[in-house]
Amino acid sequence: MKILILGAGQVGSSVAESLVGEANDITVVDSDSLKLQQLQDCLDLRTLTGNASHPAVLENAGIADTDMLLAVTQSDEVNMLACKLAASLYNTPTRIARIRASEYLERPEVFSRDNFCVDFSICPEQILTDYIAKLIEFPEALQVLEFADKKVKLVAVKAFAGGPLVGRPLSLMRAHMPNVETRVAAIFRKDRAITPEGSTVIEDGDEIFFIAATNNIRSVLSEMRRMDKPAKRVMIVGGGNIGRRLAKALENTYQVKLIEFSKKVCAKLAEDLSNTLVLNGDGTDEKLMQQEHVEEIDVFCALTNDDENNIMSALLAKQGGARKVIALINRSAYVDLVQGGKIDIALSPAQVTIGSLLAYVRQGDVVAVHSLRRGAAEALELVAHGDRKSSRIVGRRIDEIDLPRGATIGALVRRNEVIIGHHDVVIEAEDHVIVFVIDKKMVGKVEKLFQVNLGFF
């Protein structure tokens, strides 16, 4: 597939890195030649310096025969104009725009064929806000991902000594929970993937990915580890787009405090938020933390635009007694450095966002993609089509399917029924199948497996 990416920021660079190794022809356009040079030094792709909304620049970048346009610059207006030009002048088949302003997102007619011709819009800030809100809802979890219109969840937890199943084989799960269907999709032990089998013994510190119907998530969590008390008090540092959105989403359910350094921004936040206590101050100020009783905070979220400040304030909060701390970190090297230490969860905005884009790029009928373990693994929701003759999936039991090494069918949704992916389950046409892939290099093979023979059409 020929893909044109406009914008070499965190989102554009991450998407390019993810797609370039999958036999795609990638071109990246940005006005910052230094960013492009750094990208070209690391990846096998083409770059072009220029304004992403200028027709001449788009033509030089190869828009005429591009299959997909990803407009992910920092400017909503540039992204929308580029989509309009791509549709009107070059008939580009698929056009995706990054949109940040709620004023646009609340008016979907802006993106219609009669206006800016945006096929799909993504808002990284909203995606990140929803993601953090799920982590607050399930304070035991490292990741919470949704599939099939929220009917199914894939949850990552760290097993701790004292959990009912720690030190015992997975085969005991059914005896512990006879009325709850679940499947362990993968186990990571000291960053090494272990294929889960009935005889696999869960150890203290294992990172476990399990899949279950949304209604059963809490029951399964209680088997994996000691259950934390539900979160009540949340402290947010940083009143930017993400901090403000998160406070707005949480303030009617939790007790929320928001710390922001800028007095001007604080005044605006106080107007926008009705049940949030807005404080003017520095999130790295230890005295302020003590004054605001950080030891009583259930979840602390450091969400400023400064990685170092986020890391420092999260460490101070943890030291001060906050139960769970989350830090937003843009630089991927920092994420790997701090994840799992004193900081409970280090969030990479690009990795959280990238799944929304990958769902449009993947081959076959892919409904959802989630990036896992900082991009090393993926979980996909694919729709099975065809029949036993035209498909290598439909009409076959799961244990008959030639899945690539490291791929697991965790569950499927048939109409409104959630079916856990046991070996004797038969896949039917139009099933939504959730596949966990521990090595992202195997994703292409999974996609091909779900493609039907040409004779079917």
ABEGO torsion letter per residue (X at the ends): XBBBBBEABAAAAAAAAAAAAAGBBBBBBBABAAAAAAAAAABBBBBBBEBAABAAAAAAAGAAABABBBBABABAAAAAAAAAAAAAAAGBABBBBBBABAAAAABAAAABAABAGBABBBBAAAAAAAAAAAAAABAABABBBBBGGGABBBBBBBBBBGBAABGBBAAAAAAABAABBBBBABBBBGGBBBBBBAABBBBBGBBBBBBBBAAAAAAAAAAABBBBBBBABBBBBEABAAAAAAAAAAAAABBBBBBBABAAAAAAAAAABAABBBBBEBAABAAAAAAAGAAABABBBBABABAAAAAAAAAAAAAAGBABBBBBBABAAAAAAABGBABABBBBAAAAAAAAAAAAABBEBBABBBBBGGGABBBBBBBBBEBAAABAABGBBAAABBBBBGBBBABBBBEABBBBBBAABBBBBGBBBBBBBABAAAAAAAAAAABBBAAAX
